[in-house]
Amino acid sequence: MLVRNIKEFKIQTNNKKIICLDCGKKKIGVAVSDEQHKVSMPMQIIERNINYKDTLLKIILDLNIGGILVGLPILKEKKYNKMCQSIQDMTKGIDFFLENNSIKIPIFFWDESYTSIEAEDMSKMLFKSKKIQKKKLDMLAAKVILDDFLSFID
């Protein structure tokens, strides 16, 4: 269920893992927090194909996820662009899919502005190969978004 209030999301995810999604046109970067919301870990990249919702459902069930954080690329003027609308539409589809599978967990949007730059820097520090850097970028971006959120609610 989509949640618009950060306090409500924090209450509903108390002592539960949060999964963070960095959604792109072709891939979705995934990171996950611990139950205490102190540590985040990059997890994987999901190909945005016909089965991506099934893959996401499996992760949610396997890891006992209590909430979903979705990065939203808001412009400097606090305006939404076409990508924001696409991500919001995709998120509504995920919410509907989860509810049809009897999963009711809160979903919250978080501003992901400038996280790609930080993720690129992190990727360069961790991996020498440019090919691997590019391959891991989306899940590192999800980690950066999740870290930003966790530091805000701390």
C-alpha positions as CSV (number, residue, x, y, z in Angstrom):
1,M,0.0,0.0,0.0
2,L,1.3,3.4,-1.0
3,V,2.2,5.6,2.0
4,R,2.6,9.3,1.7
5,N,3.7,10.1,5.3
6,I,7.3,9.3,6.4
7,K,6.2,8.8,10.0
8,E,3.6,6.3,9.0
9,F,6.1,4.4,6.9
10,K,8.6,4.4,9.8
11,I,6.0,3.1,12.2
12,Q,4.9,0.3,9.8
13,T,8.4,-0.8,9.1
14,N,9.6,-0.7,12.7
15,N,11.9,-3.7,13.4
16,K,11.3,-4.9,9.8
17,K,13.7,-5.0,6.8
18,I,13.2,-2.4,4.1
19,I,14.0,-3.1,0.5
20,C,15.0,-0.2,-1.7
21,L,14.4,-0.1,-5.5
22,D,16.3,2.1,-7.9
23,C,14.1,1.7,-11.0
24,G,15.3,2.3,-14.5
25,K,13.9,1.6,-17.9
26,K,15.6,-1.8,-18.2
27,K,16.9,-2.7,-14.7
28,I,16.0,-2.3,-11.1
29,G,18.7,-2.0,-8.5
30,V,17.9,-3.6,-5.2
31,A,19.3,-3.0,-1.7
32,V,18.1,-4.2,1.7
33,S,18.3,-2.9,5.3
34,D,18.5,-4.8,8.5
35,E,15.6,-4.9,10.9
36,Q,17.0,-2.1,13.1
37,H,17.5,0.2,10.0
38,K,21.2,0.7,10.8
39,V,22.9,-1.2,7.9
40,S,22.1,-1.4,4.2
41,M,23.5,-3.8,1.7
42,P,23.4,-3.8,-2.1
43,M,21.7,-7.0,-3.1
44,Q,21.1,-7.6,-6.8
45,I,19.8,-6.2,-10.1
46,I,16.4,-7.3,-11.5
47,E,15.9,-7.2,-15.2
48,R,12.7,-5.3,-15.9
49,N,11.1,-8.0,-18.0
50,I,7.8,-9.8,-17.8
51,N,8.8,-11.7,-14.7
52,Y,10.3,-8.9,-12.6
53,K,7.3,-8.7,-10.2
54,D,7.6,-12.5,-9.5
55,T,11.3,-12.0,-8.8
56,L,10.5,-9.1,-6.4
57,L,7.8,-11.1,-4.7
58,K,10.3,-14.0,-4.1
59,I,12.8,-11.5,-2.5
60,I,10.1,-10.0,-0.3
61,L,9.0,-13.4,0.9
62,D,12.5,-14.9,1.3
63,L,13.9,-12.0,3.3
64,N,10.7,-11.2,5.2
65,I,10.6,-7.6,3.9
66,G,8.4,-5.2,5.9
67,G,8.5,-2.2,3.5
68,I,9.5,-0.9,0.1
69,L,11.4,2.3,-0.5
70,V,11.3,3.5,-4.1
71,G,13.8,6.1,-5.5
72,L,12.1,9.0,-7.4
73,P,14.3,11.3,-9.5
74,I,12.8,14.7,-8.6
75,L,14.1,17.7,-10.4
76,K,15.8,20.7,-8.6
77,E,12.5,22.7,-8.8
78,K,10.8,19.8,-6.9
79,K,8.9,19.0,-10.1
80,Y,8.3,15.5,-11.4
81,N,9.5,14.5,-14.9
82,K,8.4,11.7,-17.2
83,M,10.7,9.2,-15.4
84,C,9.0,10.0,-12.1
85,Q,5.6,9.3,-13.6
86,S,6.9,6.1,-15.1
87,I,8.3,5.0,-11.7
88,Q,5.0,5.9,-9.9
89,D,3.0,3.9,-12.4
90,M,5.3,0.9,-12.1
91,T,5.1,1.1,-8.3
92,K,1.3,1.1,-8.4
93,G,1.5,-2.0,-10.6
94,I,3.9,-3.6,-8.0
95,D,1.5,-2.6,-5.2
96,F,-1.5,-4.1,-7.1
97,F,0.5,-7.3,-7.8
98,L,1.5,-7.7,-4.2
99,E,-2.0,-7.2,-2.9
100,N,-3.2,-9.8,-5.4
101,N,-0.7,-12.2,-3.7
102,S,-2.0,-11.3,-0.2
103,I,1.1,-9.1,0.6
104,K,0.2,-5.8,2.2
105,I,3.4,-3.8,3.0
106,P,3.9,-0.1,2.9
107,I,5.6,1.5,-0.1
108,F,7.2,5.0,0.2
109,F,8.9,7.2,-2.4
110,W,12.2,8.9,-1.6
111,D,14.0,11.6,-3.6
112,E,17.0,9.9,-5.3
113,S,18.5,13.1,-6.8
114,Y,22.2,13.0,-7.2
115,T,22.5,9.4,-5.9
116,S,23.8,8.2,-9.2
117,I,26.9,10.4,-8.8
118,E,27.6,8.9,-5.4
119,A,27.0,5.4,-6.7
120,E,29.4,5.9,-9.6
121,D,32.1,7.1,-7.2
122,M,31.4,4.0,-5.0
123,S,31.5,1.7,-8.0
124,K,34.9,3.1,-9.1
125,M,36.3,2.6,-5.7
126,L,35.1,-1.0,-5.4
127,F,35.7,-2.3,-8.9
128,K,38.6,-1.8,-11.4
129,S,36.8,-3.0,-14.5
130,K,34.5,-0.4,-16.1
131,K,32.3,-3.2,-17.3
132,I,31.7,-4.4,-13.7
133,Q,31.3,-0.8,-12.5
134,K,28.5,-0.3,-14.9
135,K,26.9,-3.7,-14.2
136,K,26.8,-3.0,-10.4
137,L,25.8,0.6,-10.6
138,D,22.0,0.2,-10.2
139,M,22.3,-1.9,-7.0
140,L,24.8,0.5,-5.5
141,A,22.5,3.4,-6.3
142,A,19.7,1.6,-4.4
143,K,22.1,1.3,-1.5
144,V,22.9,5.0,-1.6
145,I,19.2,5.8,-1.7
146,L,18.5,3.5,1.2
147,D,21.5,4.9,3.2
148,D,20.1,8.4,2.7
149,F,16.7,7.4,3.9
150,L,18.1,5.5,6.9
151,S,20.3,8.5,8.0
152,F,17.2,10.8,7.7
153,I,15.0,8.7,10.0
154,D,17.8,8.0,12.5
